[in-house]
């Protein structure tokens, strides 16, 4: 989803653009549509709310899971090779190129895409995994 997420205390109310990947659609049969989210975060308990788009609406409830959100950070958990098709750019224009990314347990990142771009970076892992529900 693209958009700015303003918060007041534990309330999150935002209008944004929702994007689904191929073969998934909003209730209006679009892959890109405007969405309004109205929600509340109860620290270390849950994030609950509603969402509404052009022709549909729904609710969500995401319980806080201490064993997931408060475990020590580890690059071992994400080390590996990943590949996928980049669907849209920041302006929601279809671009459809393939990107491959490799992440090592030491924090080295490298990759390339079918446009000819190459990527390289390092990412040290420190402390605990950060979450928006902390």
Phi and psi restraints in degrees (value plus and minus 20) as a CYANA .aco file:
   2 UNK   PHI    -135.2   -95.2
   2 UNK   PSI     121.1   161.1
   3 UNK   PHI     128.0   168.0
   3 UNK   PSI     148.3   188.3
   4 UNK   PHI    -110.0   -70.0
   4 UNK   PSI     120.5   160.5
   5 UNK   PHI    -134.4   -94.4
   5 UNK   PSI      71.6   111.6
   6 UNK   PHI     -97.8   -57.8
   6 UNK   PSI     124.9   164.9
   7 UNK   PHI    -150.2  -110.2
   7 UNK   PSI     129.4   169.4
   8 UNK   PHI    -150.4  -110.4
   8 UNK   PSI      90.9   130.9
   9 UNK   PHI      40.3    80.3
   9 UNK   PSI    -137.6   -97.6
  10 UNK   PHI    -126.3   -86.3
  10 UNK   PSI     -12.9    27.1
  11 UNK   PHI    -113.1   -73.1
  11 UNK   PSI     115.4   155.4
  12 UNK   PHI    -143.4  -103.4
  12 UNK   PSI      92.3   132.3
  13 UNK   PHI    -147.7  -107.7
  13 UNK   PSI     103.5   143.5
  14 UNK   PHI    -172.7  -132.7
  14 UNK   PSI     125.8   165.8
  15 UNK   PHI    -127.0   -87.0
  15 UNK   PSI     108.7   148.7
  16 UNK   PHI    -169.1  -129.1
  16 UNK   PSI    -199.7  -159.7
  17 UNK   PHI    -127.2   -87.2
  17 UNK   PSI     103.5   143.5
  18 UNK   PHI    -117.1   -77.1
  18 UNK   PSI     114.5   154.5
  19 UNK   PHI    -144.0  -104.0
  19 UNK   PSI     106.7   146.7
  20 UNK   PHI    -124.9   -84.9
  20 UNK   PSI     131.5   171.5
  21 UNK   PHI     -96.2   -56.2
  21 UNK   PSI     146.6   186.6
  22 UNK   PHI     -70.3   -30.3
  22 UNK   PSI     124.3   164.3
  23 UNK   PHI      56.3    96.3
  23 UNK   PSI     -13.9    26.1
  24 UNK   PHI    -144.8  -104.8
  24 UNK   PSI     118.7   158.7
  25 UNK   PHI    -160.3  -120.3
  25 UNK   PSI     132.9   172.9
  26 UNK   PHI     -92.0   -52.0
  26 UNK   PSI     152.5   192.5
  27 UNK   PHI     -85.0   -45.0
  27 UNK   PSI     -37.9     2.1
  28 UNK   PHI    -109.9   -69.9
  28 UNK   PSI      -5.1    34.9
  29 UNK   PHI      43.7    83.7
  29 UNK   PSI       3.6    43.6
  30 UNK   PHI    -129.4   -89.4
  30 UNK   PSI     133.5   173.5
  31 UNK   PHI    -111.4   -71.4
  31 UNK   PSI     -39.7     0.3
  32 UNK   PHI    -146.9  -106.9
  32 UNK   PSI     105.4   145.4
  33 UNK   PHI    -176.0  -136.0
  33 UNK   PSI     141.9   181.9
  34 UNK   PHI     -97.3   -57.3
  34 UNK   PSI     119.2   159.2
  35 UNK   PHI    -154.8  -114.8
  35 UNK   PSI     119.2   159.2
  36 UNK   PHI    -131.4   -91.4
  36 UNK   PSI     109.0   149.0
  37 UNK   PHI    -138.3   -98.3
  37 UNK   PSI     112.3   152.3
  38 UNK   PHI    -149.0  -109.0
  38 UNK   PSI      94.7   134.7
  39 UNK   PHI    -169.3  -129.3
  39 UNK   PSI     148.5   188.5
  40 UNK   PHI    -156.4  -116.4
  40 UNK   PSI     116.6   156.6
  41 UNK   PHI    -123.1   -83.1
  41 UNK   PSI     105.1   145.1
  42 UNK   PHI    -123.8   -83.8
  42 UNK   PSI      86.6   126.6
  43 UNK   PHI     -69.8   -29.8
  43 UNK   PSI     110.6   150.6
  44 UNK   PHI      40.4    80.4
  44 UNK   PSI       0.8    40.8
  45 UNK   PHI    -146.7  -106.7
  45 UNK   PSI     -81.9   -41.9
  46 UNK   PHI    -190.0  -150.0
  46 UNK   PSI     145.4   185.4
  47 UNK   PHI    -143.1  -103.1
  47 UNK   PSI      93.7   133.7
  48 UNK   PHI    -145.0  -105.0
  48 UNK   PSI     128.9   168.9
  49 UNK   PHI    -199.0  -159.0
  49 UNK   PSI    -190.8  -150.8
  50 UNK   PHI    -146.4  -106.4
  50 UNK   PSI     136.8   176.8
  51 UNK   PHI    -156.0  -116.0
  51 UNK   PSI     129.1   169.1
  52 UNK   PHI    -159.4  -119.4
  52 UNK   PSI     114.0   154.0
  53 UNK   PHI    -145.6  -105.6
  53 UNK   PSI    -192.7  -152.7
  54 UNK   PHI     -68.0   -28.0
  54 UNK   PSI     -68.4   -28.4
  55 UNK   PHI    -144.2  -104.2
  55 UNK   PSI      -9.8    30.2
  56 UNK   PHI    -170.8  -130.8
  56 UNK   PSI     152.0   192.0
  57 UNK   PHI    -175.3  -135.3
  57 UNK   PSI     150.0   190.0
  58 UNK   PHI    -192.4  -152.4
  58 UNK   PSI    -199.5  -159.5
  59 UNK   PHI    -145.9  -105.9
  59 UNK   PSI     141.2   181.2
  60 UNK   PHI    -162.1  -122.1
  60 UNK   PSI     130.8   170.8
  61 UNK   PHI    -161.9  -121.9
  61 UNK   PSI      94.4   134.4
  62 UNK   PHI    -136.7   -96.7
  62 UNK   PSI      81.4   121.4
  63 UNK   PHI     -91.2   -51.2
  63 UNK   PSI     128.0   168.0
  64 UNK   PHI     -90.8   -50.8
  64 UNK   PSI     111.6   151.6
  65 UNK   PHI    -142.4  -102.4
  65 UNK   PSI      73.8   113.8
  66 UNK   PHI     -73.3   -33.3
  66 UNK   PSI     -61.4   -21.4
  67 UNK   PHI     -84.3   -44.3
  67 UNK   PSI     -42.0    -2.0
  68 UNK   PHI    -114.7   -74.7
  68 UNK   PSI     -68.5   -28.5
  69 UNK   PHI     -98.1   -58.1
  69 UNK   PSI     -39.7     0.3
  70 UNK   PHI    -137.9   -97.9
  70 UNK   PSI       4.1    44.1
  71 UNK   PHI    -106.5   -66.5
  71 UNK   PSI     136.5   176.5
  72 UNK   PHI     -80.2   -40.2
  72 UNK   PSI     122.7   162.7
  73 UNK   PHI     -89.5   -49.5
  73 UNK   PSI     124.0   164.0
  74 UNK   PHI    -173.3  -133.3
  74 UNK   PSI     104.3   144.3
  75 UNK   PHI     -92.7   -52.7
  75 UNK   PSI     -38.3     1.7
  76 UNK   PHI     -76.9   -36.9
  76 UNK   PSI     -51.7   -11.7
  77 UNK   PHI     -90.1   -50.1
  77 UNK   PSI     -45.9    -5.9
  78 UNK   PHI    -131.9   -91.9
  78 UNK   PSI     -23.2    16.8
  79 UNK   PHI     -79.7   -39.7
  79 UNK   PSI     115.5   155.5
  80 UNK   PHI     130.9   170.9
  80 UNK   PSI    -191.6  -151.6
  81 UNK   PHI    -131.9   -91.9
  81 UNK   PSI     117.7   157.7
  82 UNK   PHI    -149.7  -109.7
  82 UNK   PSI     123.4   163.4
  83 UNK   PHI    -165.2  -125.2
  83 UNK   PSI     122.1   162.1
  84 UNK   PHI    -189.2  -149.2
  84 UNK   PSI     151.8   191.8
  85 UNK   PHI    -116.2   -76.2
  85 UNK   PSI     107.8   147.8
  86 UNK   PHI    -101.9   -61.9
  86 UNK   PSI      97.3   137.3
  87 UNK   PHI    -103.2   -63.2
  87 UNK   PSI     -69.8   -29.8
  88 UNK   PHI    -155.0  -115.0
  88 UNK   PSI     132.6   172.6
  89 UNK   PHI    -111.1   -71.1
  89 UNK   PSI    -193.6  -153.6
  90 UNK   PHI     -83.0   -43.0
  90 UNK   PSI     -38.0     2.0
  91 UNK   PHI    -119.6   -79.6
  91 UNK   PSI      -8.8    31.2
  92 UNK   PHI      44.5    84.5
  92 UNK   PSI       3.1    43.1
  93 UNK   PHI    -104.1   -64.1
  93 UNK   PSI     114.2   154.2
  94 UNK   PHI     -84.7   -44.7
  94 UNK   PSI     112.6   152.6
  95 UNK   PHI    -146.2  -106.2
  95 UNK   PSI     -50.0   -10.0
  96 UNK   PHI      29.0    69.0
  96 UNK   PSI      27.3    67.3
  97 UNK   PHI    -126.7   -86.7
  97 UNK   PSI     139.7   179.7
  98 UNK   PHI    -116.4   -76.4
  98 UNK   PSI     116.0   156.0
  99 UNK   PHI    -143.0  -103.0
  99 UNK   PSI     117.7   157.7
 100 UNK   PHI    -141.4  -101.4
 100 UNK   PSI     115.3   155.3
 101 UNK   PHI    -156.0  -116.0
 101 UNK   PSI     113.7   153.7
 102 UNK   PHI    -135.8   -95.8
 102 UNK   PSI     114.3   154.3
 103 UNK   PHI    -143.3  -103.3
 103 UNK   PSI     107.3   147.3
 104 UNK   PHI    -117.1   -77.1
 104 UNK   PSI     141.5   181.5
 105 UNK   PHI     -85.1   -45.1
 105 UNK   PSI     -38.8     1.2
 106 UNK   PHI    -107.6   -67.6
 106 UNK   PSI     -26.5    13.5
 107 UNK   PHI      82.5   122.5
 107 UNK   PSI     -14.7    25.3
 108 UNK   PHI     -99.6   -59.6
 108 UNK   PSI     111.1   151.1
 109 UNK   PHI    -137.4   -97.4
 109 UNK   PSI     117.6   157.6
 110 UNK   PHI    -170.4  -130.4
 110 UNK   PSI     134.0   174.0
 111 UNK   PHI    -199.3  -159.3
 111 UNK   PSI    -198.1  -158.1
 112 UNK   PHI    -177.3  -137.3
 112 UNK   PSI     151.6   191.6
 113 UNK   PHI    -159.4  -119.4
 113 UNK   PSI     151.0   191.0
 114 UNK   PHI     -93.8   -53.8
 114 UNK   PSI     -23.5    16.5
 115 UNK   PHI    -106.6   -66.6
 115 UNK   PSI     -28.4    11.6
 116 UNK   PHI      80.2   120.2
 116 UNK   PSI     -19.2    20.8
 117 UNK   PHI     -95.4   -55.4
 117 UNK   PSI     126.4   166.4
 118 UNK   PHI    -143.4  -103.4
 118 UNK   PSI     124.5   164.5
 119 UNK   PHI    -144.4  -104.4
 119 UNK   PSI     122.6   162.6
 120 UNK   PHI    -174.3  -134.3
 120 UNK   PSI     116.3   156.3
 121 UNK   PHI    -183.4  -143.4
 121 UNK   PSI     148.9   188.9
 122 UNK   PHI    -147.4  -107.4
 122 UNK   PSI     128.3   168.3
 123 UNK   PHI    -160.4  -120.4
 123 UNK   PSI      79.7   119.7
 124 UNK   PHI     -89.0   -49.0
 124 UNK   PSI     126.6   166.6
 125 UNK   PHI    -129.0   -89.0
 125 UNK   PSI     101.6   141.6
 126 UNK   PHI    -151.1  -111.1
 126 UNK   PSI     129.3   169.3
 127 UNK   PHI      44.9    84.9
 127 UNK   PSI    -158.0  -118.0
 128 UNK   PHI    -127.2   -87.2
 128 UNK   PSI     140.6   180.6
 129 UNK   PHI     -88.5   -48.5
 129 UNK   PSI     107.7   147.7
 130 UNK   PHI    -105.0   -65.0
 130 UNK   PSI     121.0   161.0
 131 UNK   PHI    -157.1  -117.1
 131 UNK   PSI     143.0   183.0
 132 UNK   PHI    -100.6   -60.6
 132 UNK   PSI     -26.3    13.7
 133 UNK   PHI    -121.7   -81.7
 133 UNK   PSI     -13.9    26.1
